[in-house]
Amino acid sequence: MILSQSSSKIFNMKVLIFVKNEELKREELRAITERLEESSVPVEIIDPDTREGSCVAEIYDVFSTPSLFVTSDNGSVFQSWLGLYPSPSDVINAAAI
């Protein structure tokens, strides 16, 4: 959780990961999700090729996979990576803002 200095509101951070089904076994994805789970950061894996996933992908303007977004509970995006896997530590650091 972070405390927003401007509003004194506590935000719960989560990570949205957009990957296609065939990418689910990638080592980079496994490393990121394991580190996030160890750090108690919620992760949502979204397949943009599904009906529900395509709707969420449209909201975040996802046109390529993998794409990752660190968001607050109100949907604000704090950090994003489009078309690549960032290092697990980069994702953890962004989620700890």
C-alpha positions as CSV (number, residue, x, y, z in Angstrom):
1,M,0.0,0.0,0.0
2,I,1.0,3.6,-0.6
3,L,-0.1,6.8,1.0
4,S,-0.8,9.5,-1.4
5,Q,0.8,12.7,-0.1
6,S,-1.8,15.0,-1.8
7,S,-5.0,13.3,-0.6
8,S,-3.9,11.1,2.4
9,K,-5.7,8.2,0.7
10,I,-4.2,4.8,0.9
11,F,-3.9,3.0,-2.5
12,N,-3.6,-0.7,-3.0
13,M,-1.2,-1.4,-5.8
14,K,-1.7,-4.3,-8.3
15,V,-0.1,-5.5,-11.4
16,L,-2.0,-6.2,-14.6
17,I,-0.1,-8.5,-17.0
18,F,-1.5,-8.9,-20.5
19,V,-0.2,-12.1,-22.2
20,K,-1.6,-14.5,-24.7
21,N,-2.2,-18.1,-23.7
22,E,0.9,-19.4,-25.4
23,E,3.1,-17.0,-23.4
24,L,2.0,-18.3,-20.0
25,K,4.9,-20.7,-19.7
26,R,7.6,-18.0,-20.4
27,E,10.4,-17.9,-17.8
28,E,10.3,-14.1,-17.6
29,L,6.6,-14.2,-16.7
30,R,7.1,-16.8,-14.0
31,A,10.0,-14.8,-12.5
32,I,7.9,-11.7,-12.3
33,T,4.8,-13.4,-10.9
34,E,6.8,-15.3,-8.3
35,R,8.5,-12.1,-7.1
36,L,5.2,-10.2,-6.9
37,E,3.6,-13.1,-4.9
38,E,6.6,-13.1,-2.5
39,S,6.0,-9.3,-2.0
40,S,2.2,-9.7,-1.6
41,V,1.5,-7.6,-4.6
42,P,-1.7,-8.8,-6.3
43,V,-1.3,-9.9,-9.9
44,E,-4.0,-10.2,-12.6
45,I,-3.1,-12.2,-15.7
46,I,-5.2,-11.1,-18.7
47,D,-5.4,-12.8,-22.1
48,P,-6.3,-10.1,-24.6
49,D,-7.6,-12.8,-27.0
50,T,-10.6,-13.5,-24.8
51,R,-13.8,-11.4,-24.8
52,E,-13.3,-10.1,-21.3
53,G,-9.6,-9.6,-21.8
54,S,-10.0,-7.7,-25.0
55,C,-12.3,-5.2,-23.2
56,V,-9.7,-4.6,-20.5
57,A,-6.9,-4.4,-23.1
58,E,-8.9,-1.7,-24.9
59,I,-9.1,0.4,-21.7
60,Y,-5.4,0.3,-21.3
61,D,-4.6,0.6,-25.1
62,V,-2.8,-2.7,-25.2
63,F,-1.8,-3.5,-28.7
64,S,1.1,-6.0,-28.1
65,T,2.0,-8.6,-25.5
66,P,3.5,-8.9,-23.1
67,S,2.3,-5.6,-21.5
68,L,2.4,-4.9,-17.8
69,F,0.7,-2.1,-15.8
70,V,1.2,-1.2,-12.1
71,T,-2.1,0.4,-11.1
72,S,-3.8,1.7,-8.0
73,D,-7.1,0.6,-6.7
74,N,-8.8,3.5,-8.6
75,G,-7.3,2.4,-11.9
76,S,-4.5,5.0,-12.1
77,V,-1.5,3.7,-13.9
78,F,1.8,4.3,-12.1
79,Q,4.1,2.5,-14.5
80,S,3.8,0.5,-17.7
81,W,5.9,-1.7,-20.0
82,L,4.5,-2.4,-23.5
83,G,5.7,-5.2,-25.6
84,L,8.4,-6.4,-23.3
85,Y,9.1,-8.1,-20.0
86,P,10.7,-5.8,-17.4
87,S,13.0,-7.2,-14.7
88,P,11.1,-8.5,-11.7
89,S,12.9,-5.9,-9.5
90,D,11.7,-3.0,-11.8
91,V,8.1,-4.2,-11.3
92,I,8.5,-4.6,-7.6
93,N,10.0,-1.1,-7.3
94,A,7.2,0.4,-9.3
95,A,4.6,-1.3,-7.2
96,A,6.2,0.1,-4.0
97,I,5.9,3.7,-5.1
